[in-house]
Amino acid sequence: MPAGTVTVRYWAAARAAVGTASEEVAVESSTTLAALRAELTGRHPQAARVILACSVLIGDRPVGRADPGDVVVPPGSVVELLPPFAGG
């Protein structure tokens, strides 16, 4: 039985590829960013390339180059997926 949810917000090209601005993902307990990405690419295989290229914020904390398998995503978190942007 899920312990809670994580809200995933998609921005720009990620939103277009997935077809929604946000969604809720049920989680058993704290999960990892790697497991969350696997869930999202399974739900949206057409958007996998974009999802995997995105920069990630968990709450207001950028993940940066941290290993996704080591990044904890607790229930109740908001995860922002920001695709690379052109220009400046």
PDB file of N, CA, C and O in Angstrom:
ATOM      1  N   MET A   1       0.849  -1.178   0.000  1.00  0.00           N
ATOM      2  CA  MET A   1       0.000   0.000   0.000  1.00  0.00           C
ATOM      3  C   MET A   1       0.894   1.240   0.000  1.00  0.00           C
ATOM      4  O   MET A   1       1.812   1.333   0.814  1.00  0.00           O
ATOM      5  N   PRO A   2       0.636   2.208  -0.913  1.00  0.00           N
ATOM      6  CA  PRO A   2       1.459   3.397  -0.979  1.00  0.00           C
ATOM      7  C   PRO A   2       1.432   4.200   0.318  1.00  0.00           C
ATOM      8  O   PRO A   2       0.403   4.310   0.985  1.00  0.00           O
ATOM      9  N   ALA A   3       2.589   4.754   0.652  1.00  0.00           N
ATOM     10  CA  ALA A   3       2.721   5.572   1.849  1.00  0.00           C
ATOM     11  C   ALA A   3       2.383   7.019   1.563  1.00  0.00           C
ATOM     12  O   ALA A   3       2.087   7.780   2.484  1.00  0.00           O
ATOM     13  N   GLY A   4       2.423   7.410   0.309  1.00  0.00           N
ATOM     14  CA  GLY A   4       2.151   8.800  -0.051  1.00  0.00           C
ATOM     15  C   GLY A   4       2.358   9.017  -1.533  1.00  0.00           C
ATOM     16  O   GLY A   4       2.413   8.072  -2.319  1.00  0.00           O
ATOM     17  N   THR A   5       2.470  10.277  -1.896  1.00  0.00           N
ATOM     18  CA  THR A   5       2.667  10.615  -3.297  1.00  0.00           C
ATOM     19  C   THR A   5       3.797  11.626  -3.446  1.00  0.00           C
ATOM     20  O   THR A   5       4.182  12.314  -2.500  1.00  0.00           O
ATOM     21  N   VAL A   6       4.301  11.688  -4.645  1.00  0.00           N
ATOM     22  CA  VAL A   6       5.252  12.697  -5.076  1.00  0.00           C
ATOM     23  C   VAL A   6       4.590  13.429  -6.223  1.00  0.00           C
ATOM     24  O   VAL A   6       4.038  12.794  -7.122  1.00  0.00           O
ATOM     25  N   THR A   7       4.632  14.754  -6.211  1.00  0.00           N
ATOM     26  CA  THR A   7       4.110  15.548  -7.319  1.00  0.00           C
ATOM     27  C   THR A   7       5.243  15.825  -8.285  1.00  0.00           C
ATOM     28  O   THR A   7       6.294  16.329  -7.891  1.00  0.00           O
ATOM     29  N   VAL A   8       5.032  15.496  -9.546  1.00  0.00           N
ATOM     30  CA  VAL A   8       6.018  15.765 -10.586  1.00  0.00           C
ATOM     31  C   VAL A   8       5.454  16.867 -11.471  1.00  0.00           C
ATOM     32  O   VAL A   8       4.347  16.755 -11.997  1.00  0.00           O
ATOM     33  N   ARG A   9       6.238  17.937 -11.627  1.00  0.00           N
ATOM     34  CA  ARG A   9       5.850  19.046 -12.502  1.00  0.00           C
ATOM     35  C   ARG A   9       6.773  19.053 -13.714  1.00  0.00           C
ATOM     36  O   ARG A   9       7.995  18.986 -13.589  1.00  0.00           O
ATOM     37  N   TYR A  10       6.161  19.137 -14.881  1.00  0.00           N
ATOM     38  CA  TYR A  10       6.891  19.142 -16.144  1.00  0.00           C
ATOM     39  C   TYR A  10       6.905  20.555 -16.713  1.00  0.00           C
ATOM     40  O   TYR A  10       5.899  21.263 -16.668  1.00  0.00           O
ATOM     41  N   TRP A  11       8.048  20.958 -17.247  1.00  0.00           N
ATOM     42  CA  TRP A  11       8.194  22.299 -17.807  1.00  0.00           C
ATOM     43  C   TRP A  11       8.583  22.219 -19.277  1.00  0.00           C
ATOM     44  O   TRP A  11       9.289  21.299 -19.692  1.00  0.00           O
ATOM     45  N   ALA A  12       8.126  23.174 -20.051  1.00  0.00           N
ATOM     46  CA  ALA A  12       8.495  23.402 -21.447  1.00  0.00           C
ATOM     47  C   ALA A  12       8.384  22.119 -22.284  1.00  0.00           C
ATOM     48  O   ALA A  12       7.302  21.538 -22.371  1.00  0.00           O
ATOM     49  N   ALA A  13       9.485  21.673 -22.900  1.00  0.00           N
ATOM     50  CA  ALA A  13       9.463  20.506 -23.785  1.00  0.00           C
ATOM     51  C   ALA A  13       9.037  19.245 -23.052  1.00  0.00           C
ATOM     52  O   ALA A  13       8.433  18.359 -23.659  1.00  0.00           O
ATOM     53  N   ALA A  14       9.332  19.143 -21.777  1.00  0.00           N
ATOM     54  CA  ALA A  14       8.901  17.971 -21.004  1.00  0.00           C
ATOM     55  C   ALA A  14       7.375  17.952 -20.904  1.00  0.00           C
ATOM     56  O   ALA A  14       6.753  16.900 -21.047  1.00  0.00           O
ATOM     57  N   ARG A  15       6.788  19.093 -20.662  1.00  0.00           N
ATOM     58  CA  ARG A  15       5.321  19.189 -20.600  1.00  0.00           C
ATOM     59  C   ARG A  15       4.715  18.795 -21.946  1.00  0.00           C
ATOM     60  O   ARG A  15       3.735  18.051 -21.996  1.00  0.00           O
ATOM     61  N   ALA A  16       5.295  19.290 -23.025  1.00  0.00           N
ATOM     62  CA  ALA A  16       4.777  18.960 -24.357  1.00  0.00           C
ATOM     63  C   ALA A  16       4.922  17.467 -24.644  1.00  0.00           C
ATOM     64  O   ALA A  16       4.009  16.856 -25.200  1.00  0.00           O
ATOM     65  N   ALA A  17       6.043  16.879 -24.276  1.00  0.00           N
ATOM     66  CA  ALA A  17       6.288  15.466 -24.557  1.00  0.00           C
ATOM     67  C   ALA A  17       5.378  14.548 -23.748  1.00  0.00           C
ATOM     68  O   ALA A  17       4.906  13.529 -24.253  1.00  0.00           O
ATOM     69  N   VAL A  18       5.136  14.912 -22.491  1.00  0.00           N
ATOM     70  CA  VAL A  18       4.309  14.079 -21.610  1.00  0.00           C
ATOM     71  C   VAL A  18       2.823  14.345 -21.852  1.00  0.00           C
ATOM     72  O   VAL A  18       2.002  13.431 -21.768  1.00  0.00           O
ATOM     73  N   GLY A  19       2.483  15.597 -22.152  1.00  0.00           N
ATOM     74  CA  GLY A  19       1.099  15.951 -22.412  1.00  0.00           C
ATOM     75  C   GLY A  19       0.337  16.428 -21.195  1.00  0.00           C
ATOM     76  O   GLY A  19      -0.891  16.515 -21.223  1.00  0.00           O
ATOM     77  N   THR A  20       1.055  16.739 -20.121  1.00  0.00           N
ATOM     78  CA  THR A  20       0.415  17.270 -18.922  1.00  0.00           C
ATOM     79  C   THR A  20       1.419  18.145 -18.180  1.00  0.00           C
ATOM     80  O   THR A  20       2.630  17.988 -18.337  1.00  0.00           O
ATOM     81  N   ALA A  21       0.907  19.062 -17.375  1.00  0.00           N
ATOM     82  CA  ALA A  21       1.784  19.950 -16.604  1.00  0.00           C
ATOM     83  C   ALA A  21       2.303  19.289 -15.336  1.00  0.00           C
ATOM     84  O   ALA A  21       3.390  19.617 -14.859  1.00  0.00           O
ATOM     85  N   SER A  22       1.523  18.356 -14.789  1.00  0.00           N
ATOM     86  CA  SER A  22       1.958  17.694 -13.554  1.00  0.00           C
ATOM     87  C   SER A  22       1.188  16.402 -13.365  1.00  0.00           C
ATOM     88  O   SER A  22       0.159  16.167 -13.998  1.00  0.00           O
ATOM     89  N   GLU A  23       1.713  15.575 -12.479  1.00  0.00           N
ATOM     90  CA  GLU A  23       1.021  14.338 -12.115  1.00  0.00           C
ATOM     91  C   GLU A  23       1.499  13.891 -10.742  1.00  0.00           C
ATOM     92  O   GLU A  23       2.563  14.291 -10.269  1.00  0.00           O
ATOM     93  N   GLU A  24       0.690  13.057 -10.123  1.00  0.00           N
ATOM     94  CA  GLU A  24       1.008  12.477  -8.824  1.00  0.00           C
ATOM     95  C   GLU A  24       1.512  11.048  -9.035  1.00  0.00           C
ATOM     96  O   GLU A  24       0.956  10.290  -9.830  1.00  0.00           O
ATOM     97  N   VAL A  25       2.566  10.702  -8.314  1.00  0.00           N
ATOM     98  CA  VAL A  25       3.114   9.355  -8.380  1.00  0.00           C
ATOM     99  C   VAL A  25       3.055   8.755  -6.979  1.00  0.00           C
ATOM    100  O   VAL A  25       3.618   9.317  -6.039  1.00  0.00           O
ATOM    101  N   ALA A  26       2.380   7.623  -6.833  1.00  0.00           N
ATOM    102  CA  ALA A  26       2.305   6.940  -5.542  1.00  0.00           C
ATOM    103  C   ALA A  26       3.651   6.297  -5.232  1.00  0.00           C
ATOM    104  O   ALA A  26       4.275   5.681  -6.096  1.00  0.00           O
ATOM    105  N   VAL A  27       4.085   6.450  -3.989  1.00  0.00           N
ATOM    106  CA  VAL A  27       5.348   5.840  -3.551  1.00  0.00           C
ATOM    107  C   VAL A  27       5.113   5.074  -2.264  1.00  0.00           C
ATOM    108  O   VAL A  27       4.284   5.460  -1.440  1.00  0.00           O
ATOM    109  N   GLU A  28       5.852   3.981  -2.099  1.00  0.00           N
ATOM    110  CA  GLU A  28       5.738   3.142  -0.899  1.00  0.00           C
ATOM    111  C   GLU A  28       6.291   3.870   0.328  1.00  0.00           C
ATOM    112  O   GLU A  28       5.690   3.863   1.402  1.00  0.00           O
ATOM    113  N   SER A  29       7.430   4.484   0.138  1.00  0.00           N
ATOM    114  CA  SER A  29       8.121   5.235   1.191  1.00  0.00           C
ATOM    115  C   SER A  29       9.082   6.137   0.452  1.00  0.00           C
ATOM    116  O   SER A  29       8.879   6.398  -0.733  1.00  0.00           O
ATOM    117  N   SER A  30      10.117   6.620   1.103  1.00  0.00           N
ATOM    118  CA  SER A  30      11.107   7.399   0.361  1.00  0.00           C
ATOM    119  C   SER A  30      11.616   6.558  -0.792  1.00  0.00           C
ATOM    120  O   SER A  30      11.907   5.373  -0.636  1.00  0.00           O
ATOM    121  N   THR A  31      11.717   7.184  -1.945  1.00  0.00           N
ATOM    122  CA  THR A  31      12.212   6.509  -3.130  1.00  0.00           C
ATOM    123  C   THR A  31      13.451   7.242  -3.601  1.00  0.00           C
ATOM    124  O   THR A  31      13.877   8.210  -2.970  1.00  0.00           O
ATOM    125  N   THR A  32      14.026   6.801  -4.686  1.00  0.00           N
ATOM    126  CA  THR A  32      15.179   7.495  -5.239  1.00  0.00           C
ATOM    127  C   THR A  32      14.776   8.178  -6.540  1.00  0.00           C
ATOM    128  O   THR A  32      13.764   7.837  -7.153  1.00  0.00           O
ATOM    129  N   LEU A  33      15.576   9.135  -6.942  1.00  0.00           N
ATOM    130  CA  LEU A  33      15.323   9.790  -8.215  1.00  0.00           C
ATOM    131  C   LEU A  33      15.427   8.777  -9.353  1.00  0.00           C
ATOM    132  O   LEU A  33      14.663   8.866 -10.315  1.00  0.00           O
ATOM    133  N   ALA A  34      16.336   7.833  -9.272  1.00  0.00           N
ATOM    134  CA  ALA A  34      16.462   6.802 -10.310  1.00  0.00           C
ATOM    135  C   ALA A  34      15.164   5.997 -10.431  1.00  0.00           C
ATOM    136  O   ALA A  34      14.691   5.756 -11.541  1.00  0.00           O
ATOM    137  N   ALA A  35      14.593   5.585  -9.311  1.00  0.00           N
ATOM    138  CA  ALA A  35      13.348   4.815  -9.336  1.00  0.00           C
ATOM    139  C   ALA A  35      12.192   5.663  -9.851  1.00  0.00           C
ATOM    140  O   ALA A  35      11.343   5.166 -10.591  1.00  0.00           O
ATOM    141  N   LEU A  36      12.149   6.933  -9.469  1.00  0.00           N
ATOM    142  CA  LEU A  36      11.091   7.825  -9.941  1.00  0.00           C
ATOM    143  C   LEU A  36      11.209   8.018 -11.450  1.00  0.00           C
ATOM    144  O   LEU A  36      10.203   7.958 -12.157  1.00  0.00           O
ATOM    145  N   ARG A  37      12.415   8.249 -11.950  1.00  0.00           N
ATOM    146  CA  ARG A  37      12.602   8.390 -13.396  1.00  0.00           C
ATOM    147  C   ARG A  37      12.176   7.121 -14.127  1.00  0.00           C
ATOM    148  O   ARG A  37      11.554   7.201 -15.187  1.00  0.00           O
ATOM    149  N   ALA A  38      12.498   5.961 -13.580  1.00  0.00           N
ATOM    150  CA  ALA A  38      12.087   4.702 -14.207  1.00  0.00           C
ATOM    151  C   ALA A  38      10.565   4.611 -14.280  1.00  0.00           C
ATOM    152  O   ALA A  38      10.013   4.184 -15.294  1.00  0.00           O
ATOM    153  N   GLU A  39       9.894   5.010 -13.216  1.00  0.00           N
ATOM    154  CA  GLU A  39       8.421   5.016 -13.208  1.00  0.00           C
ATOM    155  C   GLU A  39       7.886   5.968 -14.278  1.00  0.00           C
ATOM    156  O   GLU A  39       6.968   5.622 -15.022  1.00  0.00           O
ATOM    157  N   LEU A  40       8.462   7.159 -14.350  1.00  0.00           N
ATOM    158  CA  LEU A  40       7.979   8.161 -15.303  1.00  0.00           C
ATOM    159  C   LEU A  40       8.237   7.748 -16.744  1.00  0.00           C
ATOM    160  O   LEU A  40       7.370   7.939 -17.597  1.00  0.00           O
ATOM    161  N   THR A  41       9.403   7.190 -17.036  1.00  0.00           N
ATOM    162  CA  THR A  41       9.676   6.760 -18.407  1.00  0.00           C
ATOM    163  C   THR A  41       8.839   5.540 -18.783  1.00  0.00           C
ATOM    164  O   THR A  41       8.534   5.337 -19.958  1.00  0.00           O
ATOM    165  N   GLY A  42       8.468   4.734 -17.801  1.00  0.00           N
ATOM    166  CA  GLY A  42       7.541   3.635 -18.054  1.00  0.00           C
ATOM    167  C   GLY A  42       6.147   4.127 -18.372  1.00  0.00           C
ATOM    168  O   GLY A  42       5.466   3.562 -19.227  1.00  0.00           O
ATOM    169  N   ARG A  43       5.717   5.171 -17.694  1.00  0.00           N
ATOM    170  CA  ARG A  43       4.396   5.760 -17.950  1.00  0.00           C
ATOM    171  C   ARG A  43       4.359   6.504 -19.278  1.00  0.00           C
ATOM    172  O   ARG A  43       3.342   6.515 -19.972  1.00  0.00           O
ATOM    173  N   HIS A  44       5.484   7.125 -19.621  1.00  0.00           N
ATOM    174  CA  HIS A  44       5.540   8.011 -20.788  1.00  0.00           C
ATOM    175  C   HIS A  44       6.742   7.644 -21.676  1.00  0.00           C
ATOM    176  O   HIS A  44       7.676   8.437 -21.802  1.00  0.00           O
ATOM    177  N   PRO A  45       6.726   6.453 -22.291  1.00  0.00           N
ATOM    178  CA  PRO A  45       7.883   6.037 -23.082  1.00  0.00           C
ATOM    179  C   PRO A  45       8.213   7.000 -24.225  1.00  0.00           C
ATOM    180  O   PRO A  45       9.375   7.120 -24.612  1.00  0.00           O
ATOM    181  N   GLN A  46       7.215   7.678 -24.761  1.00  0.00           N
ATOM    182  CA  GLN A  46       7.439   8.637 -25.838  1.00  0.00           C
ATOM    183  C   GLN A  46       8.237   9.844 -25.354  1.00  0.00           C
ATOM    184  O   GLN A  46       8.797  10.576 -26.170  1.00  0.00           O
ATOM    185  N   ALA A  47       8.298  10.062 -24.059  1.00  0.00           N
ATOM    186  CA  ALA A  47       8.977  11.221 -23.484  1.00  0.00           C
ATOM    187  C   ALA A  47      10.250  10.844 -22.729  1.00  0.00           C
ATOM    188  O   ALA A  47      10.867  11.693 -22.085  1.00  0.00           O
ATOM    189  N   ALA A  48      10.641   9.580 -22.806  1.00  0.00           N
ATOM    190  CA  ALA A  48      11.781   9.109 -22.001  1.00  0.00           C
ATOM    191  C   ALA A  48      13.043   9.925 -22.250  1.00  0.00           C
ATOM    192  O   ALA A  48      13.735  10.306 -21.306  1.00  0.00           O
ATOM    193  N   ARG A  49      13.340  10.190 -23.495  1.00  0.00           N
ATOM    194  CA  ARG A  49      14.557  10.942 -23.815  1.00  0.00           C
ATOM    195  C   ARG A  49      14.550  12.326 -23.160  1.00  0.00           C
ATOM    196  O   ARG A  49      15.565  12.766 -22.621  1.00  0.00           O
ATOM    197  N   VAL A  50      13.419  13.001 -23.207  1.00  0.00           N
ATOM    198  CA  VAL A  50      13.302  14.334 -22.604  1.00  0.00           C
ATOM    199  C   VAL A  50      13.384  14.234 -21.079  1.00  0.00           C
ATOM    200  O   VAL A  50      14.105  15.006 -20.446  1.00  0.00           O
ATOM    201  N   ILE A  51      12.659  13.299 -20.493  1.00  0.00           N
ATOM    202  CA  ILE A  51      12.656  13.137 -19.028  1.00  0.00           C
ATOM    203  C   ILE A  51      14.073  12.907 -18.509  1.00  0.00           C
ATOM    204  O   ILE A  51      14.473  13.492 -17.502  1.00  0.00           O
ATOM    205  N   LEU A  52      14.829  12.056 -19.195  1.00  0.00           N
ATOM    206  CA  LEU A  52      16.176  11.730 -18.739  1.00  0.00           C
ATOM    207  C   LEU A  52      17.171  12.870 -18.947  1.00  0.00           C
ATOM    208  O   LEU A  52      18.210  12.909 -18.288  1.00  0.00           O
ATOM    209  N   ALA A  53      16.862  13.800 -19.859  1.00  0.00           N
ATOM    210  CA  ALA A  53      17.748  14.942 -20.117  1.00  0.00           C
ATOM    211  C   ALA A  53      17.474  16.115 -19.183  1.00  0.00           C
ATOM    212  O   ALA A  53      18.265  17.057 -19.130  1.00  0.00           O
ATOM    213  N   CYS A  54      16.367  16.073 -18.448  1.00  0.00           N
ATOM    214  CA  CYS A  54      15.955  17.207 -17.626  1.00  0.00           C
ATOM    215  C   CYS A  54      16.861  17.437 -16.413  1.00  0.00           C
ATOM    216  O   CYS A  54      17.383  16.502 -15.805  1.00  0.00           O
ATOM    217  N   SER A  55      17.020  18.713 -16.093  1.00  0.00           N
ATOM    218  CA  SER A  55      17.554  19.090 -14.786  1.00  0.00           C
ATOM    219  C   SER A  55      16.431  18.867 -13.790  1.00  0.00           C
ATOM    220  O   SER A  55      15.254  18.966 -14.136  1.00  0.00           O
ATOM    221  N   VAL A  56      16.799  18.566 -12.550  1.00  0.00           N
ATOM    222  CA  VAL A  56      15.796  18.209 -11.556  1.00  0.00           C
ATOM    223  C   VAL A  56      15.949  19.080 -10.317  1.00  0.00           C
ATOM    224  O   VAL A  56      17.055  19.314  -9.828  1.00  0.00           O
ATOM    225  N   LEU A  57      14.809  19.552  -9.824  1.00  0.00           N
ATOM    226  CA  LEU A  57      14.729  20.200  -8.518  1.00  0.00           C
ATOM    227  C   LEU A  57      13.832  19.337  -7.657  1.00  0.00           C
ATOM    228  O   LEU A  57      12.784  18.880  -8.112  1.00  0.00           O
ATOM    229  N   ILE A  58      14.232  19.111  -6.421  1.00  0.00           N
ATOM    230  CA  ILE A  58      13.361  18.458  -5.442  1.00  0.00           C
ATOM    231  C   ILE A  58      13.072  19.523  -4.408  1.00  0.00           C
ATOM    232  O   ILE A  58      13.943  19.920  -3.633  1.00  0.00           O
ATOM    233  N   GLY A  59      11.818  19.984  -4.413  1.00  0.00           N
ATOM    234  CA  GLY A  59      11.499  21.174  -3.641  1.00  0.00           C
ATOM    235  C   GLY A  59      12.225  22.331  -4.301  1.00  0.00           C
ATOM    236  O   GLY A  59      12.052  22.571  -5.496  1.00  0.00           O
ATOM    237  N   ASP A  60      13.028  23.044  -3.547  1.00  0.00           N
ATOM    238  CA  ASP A  60      13.814  24.141  -4.116  1.00  0.00           C
ATOM    239  C   ASP A  60      15.296  23.771  -4.229  1.00  0.00           C
ATOM    240  O   ASP A  60      16.140  24.638  -4.456  1.00  0.00           O
ATOM    241  N   ARG A  61      15.607  22.475  -4.070  1.00  0.00           N
ATOM    242  CA  ARG A  61      16.997  22.007  -4.081  1.00  0.00           C
ATOM    243  C   ARG A  61      17.350  21.387  -5.431  1.00  0.00           C
ATOM    244  O   ARG A  61      16.767  20.373  -5.817  1.00  0.00           O
ATOM    245  N   PRO A  62      18.310  21.993  -6.161  1.00  0.00           N
ATOM    246  CA  PRO A  62      18.749  21.378  -7.411  1.00  0.00           C
ATOM    247  C   PRO A  62      19.533  20.102  -7.150  1.00  0.00           C
ATOM    248  O   PRO A  62      20.344  20.040  -6.227  1.00  0.00           O
ATOM    249  N   VAL A  63      19.290  19.097  -7.957  1.00  0.00           N
ATOM    250  CA  VAL A  63      19.982  17.820  -7.811  1.00  0.00           C
ATOM    251  C   VAL A  63      21.383  17.897  -8.403  1.00  0.00           C
ATOM    252  O   VAL A  63      22.309  17.267  -7.892  1.00  0.00           O
ATOM    253  N   GLY A  64      21.543  18.658  -9.467  1.00  0.00           N
ATOM    254  CA  GLY A  64      22.848  18.791 -10.111  1.00  0.00           C
ATOM    255  C   GLY A  64      23.320  17.471 -10.684  1.00  0.00           C
ATOM    256  O   GLY A  64      22.546  16.749 -11.313  1.00  0.00           O
ATOM    257  N   ARG A  65      24.576  17.155 -10.471  1.00  0.00           N
ATOM    258  CA  ARG A  65      25.176  15.945 -11.039  1.00  0.00           C
ATOM    259  C   ARG A  65      25.197  14.770 -10.060  1.00  0.00           C
ATOM    260  O   ARG A  65      25.909  13.791 -10.280  1.00  0.00           O
ATOM    261  N   ALA A  66      24.432  14.864  -8.999  1.00  0.00           N
ATOM    262  CA  ALA A  66      24.383  13.762  -8.022  1.00  0.00           C
ATOM    263  C   ALA A  66      23.878  12.495  -8.695  1.00  0.00           C
ATOM    264  O   ALA A  66      23.075  12.559  -9.625  1.00  0.00           O
ATOM    265  N   ASP A  67      24.344  11.355  -8.230  1.00  0.00           N
ATOM    266  CA  ASP A  67      23.904  10.059  -8.745  1.00  0.00           C
ATOM    267  C   ASP A  67      22.416   9.893  -8.421  1.00  0.00           C
ATOM    268  O   ASP A  67      22.043   9.915  -7.248  1.00  0.00           O
ATOM    269  N   PRO A  68      21.551   9.725  -9.444  1.00  0.00           N
ATOM    270  CA  PRO A  68      20.112   9.585  -9.194  1.00  0.00           C
ATOM    271  C   PRO A  68      19.766   8.438  -8.249  1.00  0.00           C
ATOM    272  O   PRO A  68      18.730   8.483  -7.587  1.00  0.00           O
ATOM    273  N   GLY A  69      20.605   7.419  -8.174  1.00  0.00           N
ATOM    274  CA  GLY A  69      20.373   6.308  -7.263  1.00  0.00           C
ATOM    275  C   GLY A  69      20.608   6.674  -5.813  1.00  0.00           C
ATOM    276  O   GLY A  69      20.147   5.979  -4.908  1.00  0.00           O
ATOM    277  N   ASP A  70      21.329   7.771  -5.588  1.00  0.00           N
ATOM    278  CA  ASP A  70      21.623   8.231  -4.230  1.00  0.00           C
ATOM    279  C   ASP A  70      20.730   9.374  -3.771  1.00  0.00           C
ATOM    280  O   ASP A  70      20.755   9.745  -2.598  1.00  0.00           O
ATOM    281  N   VAL A  71      19.939   9.939  -4.688  1.00  0.00           N
ATOM    282  CA  VAL A  71      19.092  11.096  -4.369  1.00  0.00           C
ATOM    283  C   VAL A  71      17.759  10.596  -3.827  1.00  0.00           C
ATOM    284  O   VAL A  71      16.999   9.941  -4.541  1.00  0.00           O
ATOM    285  N   VAL A  72      17.478  10.904  -2.573  1.00  0.00           N
ATOM    286  CA  VAL A  72      16.245  10.462  -1.916  1.00  0.00           C
ATOM    287  C   VAL A  72      15.109  11.428  -2.248  1.00  0.00           C
ATOM    288  O   VAL A  72      15.274  12.647  -2.198  1.00  0.00           O
ATOM    289  N   VAL A  73      13.957  10.857  -2.586  1.00  0.00           N
ATOM    290  CA  VAL A  73      12.743  11.622  -2.865  1.00  0.00           C
ATOM    291  C   VAL A  73      11.674  11.150  -1.886  1.00  0.00           C
ATOM    292  O   VAL A  73      11.027  10.131  -2.132  1.00  0.00           O
ATOM    293  N   PRO A  74      11.473  11.873  -0.775  1.00  0.00           N
ATOM    294  CA  PRO A  74      10.482  11.433   0.207  1.00  0.00           C
ATOM    295  C   PRO A  74       9.040  11.707  -0.238  1.00  0.00           C
ATOM    296  O   PRO A  74       8.801  12.595  -1.057  1.00  0.00           O
ATOM    297  N   PRO A  75       8.088  10.952   0.294  1.00  0.00           N
ATOM    298  CA  PRO A  75       6.680  11.241   0.007  1.00  0.00           C
ATOM    299  C   PRO A  75       6.375  12.694   0.365  1.00  0.00           C
ATOM    300  O   PRO A  75       6.905  13.235   1.335  1.00  0.00           O
ATOM    301  N   GLY A  76       5.513  13.309  -0.435  1.00  0.00           N
ATOM    302  CA  GLY A  76       5.151  14.704  -0.218  1.00  0.00           C
ATOM    303  C   GLY A  76       6.027  15.684  -0.973  1.00  0.00           C
ATOM    304  O   GLY A  76       5.752  16.884  -0.991  1.00  0.00           O
ATOM    305  N   SER A  77       7.083  15.178  -1.597  1.00  0.00           N
ATOM    306  CA  SER A  77       7.990  16.051  -2.345  1.00  0.00           C
ATOM    307  C   SER A  77       7.341  16.550  -3.628  1.00  0.00           C
ATOM    308  O   SER A  77       6.432  15.928  -4.177  1.00  0.00           O
ATOM    309  N   VAL A  78       7.842  17.699  -4.087  1.00  0.00           N
ATOM    310  CA  VAL A  78       7.514  18.212  -5.413  1.00  0.00           C
ATOM    311  C   VAL A  78       8.800  18.140  -6.225  1.00  0.00           C
ATOM    312  O   VAL A  78       9.825  18.706  -5.843  1.00  0.00           O
ATOM    313  N   VAL A  79       8.731  17.439  -7.342  1.00  0.00           N
ATOM    314  CA  VAL A  79       9.892  17.262  -8.222  1.00  0.00           C
ATOM    315  C   VAL A  79       9.609  18.043  -9.509  1.00  0.00           C
ATOM    316  O   VAL A  79       8.601  17.827 -10.183  1.00  0.00           O
ATOM    317  N   GLU A  80      10.516  18.944  -9.822  1.00  0.00           N
ATOM    318  CA  GLU A  80      10.390  19.779 -11.026  1.00  0.00           C
ATOM    319  C   GLU A  80      11.344  19.220 -12.082  1.00  0.00           C
ATOM    320  O   GLU A  80      12.528  19.027 -11.809  1.00  0.00           O
ATOM    321  N   LEU A  81      10.831  18.959 -13.286  1.00  0.00           N
ATOM    322  CA  LEU A  81      11.658  18.477 -14.393  1.00  0.00           C
ATOM    323  C   LEU A  81      11.770  19.597 -15.422  1.00  0.00           C
ATOM    324  O   LEU A  81      10.789  19.975 -16.062  1.00  0.00           O
ATOM    325  N   LEU A  82      12.987  20.120 -15.567  1.00  0.00           N
ATOM    326  CA  LEU A  82      13.248  21.249 -16.456  1.00  0.00           C
ATOM    327  C   LEU A  82      14.169  20.798 -17.590  1.00  0.00           C
ATOM    328  O   LEU A  82      15.335  20.483 -17.352  1.00  0.00           O
ATOM    329  N   PRO A  83      13.652  20.764 -18.824  1.00  0.00           N
ATOM    330  CA  PRO A  83      14.486  20.354 -19.943  1.00  0.00           C
ATOM    331  C   PRO A  83      15.541  21.415 -20.235  1.00  0.00           C
ATOM    332  O   PRO A  83      15.412  22.561 -19.803  1.00  0.00           O
ATOM    333  N   PRO A  84      16.592  21.031 -20.971  1.00  0.00           N
ATOM    334  CA  PRO A  84      17.603  22.027 -21.346  1.00  0.00           C
ATOM    335  C   PRO A  84      16.939  23.137 -22.177  1.00  0.00           C
ATOM    336  O   PRO A  84      16.063  22.873 -23.001  1.00  0.00           O
ATOM    337  N   PHE A  85      17.367  24.358 -21.947  1.00  0.00           N
ATOM    338  CA  PHE A  85      16.823  25.511 -22.667  1.00  0.00           C
ATOM    339  C   PHE A  85      17.897  26.055 -23.592  1.00  0.00           C
ATOM    340  O   PHE A  85      19.075  26.084 -23.238  1.00  0.00           O
ATOM    341  N   ALA A  86      17.489  26.482 -24.770  1.00  0.00           N
ATOM    342  CA  ALA A  86      18.410  27.126 -25.708  1.00  0.00           C
ATOM    343  C   ALA A  86      18.414  28.626 -25.423  1.00  0.00           C
ATOM    344  O   ALA A  86      17.453  29.172 -24.882  1.00  0.00           O
ATOM    345  N   GLY A  87      19.473  29.255 -25.784  1.00  0.00           N
ATOM    346  CA  GLY A  87      19.553  30.704 -25.613  1.00  0.00           C
ATOM    347  C   GLY A  87      20.018  31.085 -24.239  1.00  0.00           C
ATOM    348  O   GLY A  87      20.584  30.256 -23.527  1.00  0.00           O
ATOM    349  N   GLY A  88      19.797  32.307 -23.848  1.00  0.00           N
ATOM    350  CA  GLY A  88      20.283  32.730 -22.540  1.00  0.00           C
ATOM    351  C   GLY A  88      19.596  33.904 -22.007  1.00  0.00           C
ATOM    352  O   GLY A  88      19.914  34.360 -20.909  1.00  0.00           O
TER     353      GLY A  88
END
